[in-house]
Amino acid sequence: MGHDAARSEKGVRMTIEEPADDSNKPNLPSDQDSAEDEAKRLRRLQIMMSMVSSVISQDPSLTVEEASELAASAKRAALTLFPDKELAYDLLYKPRLQRLMRERFRLQ
């Protein structure tokens, strides 16, 4: 492996290594692929939660029971997309939906 060397103003030697040869690695999903997949799932979750919030806020024919079931279904779908993130859901989305339900149906 070759090295490029440079000296800083204080005389400390810094090296930059060339990237390793990855030609012998098995063809596994890359970090970029998994990051892209997570970004797609996150975008789906955001769109879904936006739609659920809009329906709860704006549908005049929606009953409190239907809104509760919609919120429960949204949580199940979110946990299907992100199975190990229930705490994050409970911290981020549950309070929003609860607030919308309180405002919409004048709940305590």
C-alpha positions in Angstrom: 0.0 0.0 0.0 1.4 3.4 -0.9 1.4 6.4 1.3 1.3 10.1 0.6 3.2 12.0 3.3 2.9 15.7 4.2 4.3 17.8 7.0 2.1 20.3 8.8 3.4 23.6 10.0 4.4 22.1 13.4 6.4 19.3 11.8 4.0 16.5 12.5 3.9 13.9 9.9 0.5 13.0 8.4 -0.2 10.1 6.1 -3.1 9.3 3.8 -3.6 5.7 2.9 -4.9 4.4 -0.3 -8.3 2.6 -0.2 -8.1 -1.2 0.3 -8.7 -3.5 -2.6 -12.3 -4.7 -2.3 -12.3 -7.0 -5.3 -12.3 -10.2 -3.2 -15.2 -9.2 -0.9 -18.5 -11.2 -1.3 -21.4 -9.3 -3.0 -23.3 -8.3 0.2 -25.7 -5.3 0.5 -23.6 -2.2 1.0 -24.0 0.3 3.7 -25.3 2.7 1.0 -28.0 0.2 0.0 -29.2 -0.2 3.6 -29.1 3.5 4.1 -31.1 4.0 1.0 -33.6 1.4 2.1 -33.9 3.0 5.5 -34.4 6.4 3.9 -37.2 5.0 1.8 -38.9 3.4 4.8 -38.6 6.6 6.8 -40.1 8.6 4.0 -43.0 6.2 3.8 -43.5 6.5 7.5 -43.5 10.3 7.3 -46.0 10.3 4.5 -48.3 7.8 6.3 -48.2 9.8 9.5 -49.0 13.0 7.6 -52.0 11.4 6.0 -53.2 9.9 9.2 -52.9 13.2 11.0 -54.7 15.0 8.2 -57.6 12.5 8.3 -57.9 12.7 12.0 -57.9 16.5 11.9 -60.1 17.1 8.9 -62.5 14.3 8.2 -65.9 15.5 9.6 -67.5 12.1 9.4 -64.7 10.3 11.4 -65.8 9.0 14.7 -63.6 8.8 17.8 -63.6 5.0 17.5 -62.5 5.1 13.8 -59.8 7.7 14.7 -58.5 5.4 17.5 -58.4 2.4 15.1 -56.6 4.6 12.5 -54.0 5.6 15.0 -53.6 1.9 16.1 -53.2 0.8 12.5 -50.6 3.5 11.9 -48.6 2.3 14.9 -48.7 -1.3 13.6 -47.6 -0.2 10.1 -44.8 1.9 11.6 -43.5 -1.0 13.6 -43.7 -3.2 10.5 -41.4 -0.7 8.8 -39.1 -0.3 11.9 -39.7 -3.3 14.2 -37.3 -2.3 16.9 -38.3 1.3 17.2 -41.5 1.3 19.3 -39.9 3.7 21.9 -39.1 6.1 19.1 -42.7 5.9 17.8 -44.1 6.4 21.3 -41.9 9.5 21.8 -42.4 11.0 18.4 -45.7 10.1 16.9 -48.0 9.0 19.7 -48.1 12.4 21.4 -48.9 14.1 18.1 -51.8 11.7 17.4 -53.1 12.0 21.0 -53.0 15.8 20.7 -54.9 15.7 17.4 -57.5 13.3 19.0 -57.9 15.6 22.0 -58.4 18.7 19.8 -60.6 17.0 17.3 -62.9 15.2 19.7 -62.5 17.5 22.7 -61.2 14.6 24.9 -59.6 15.1 28.3 
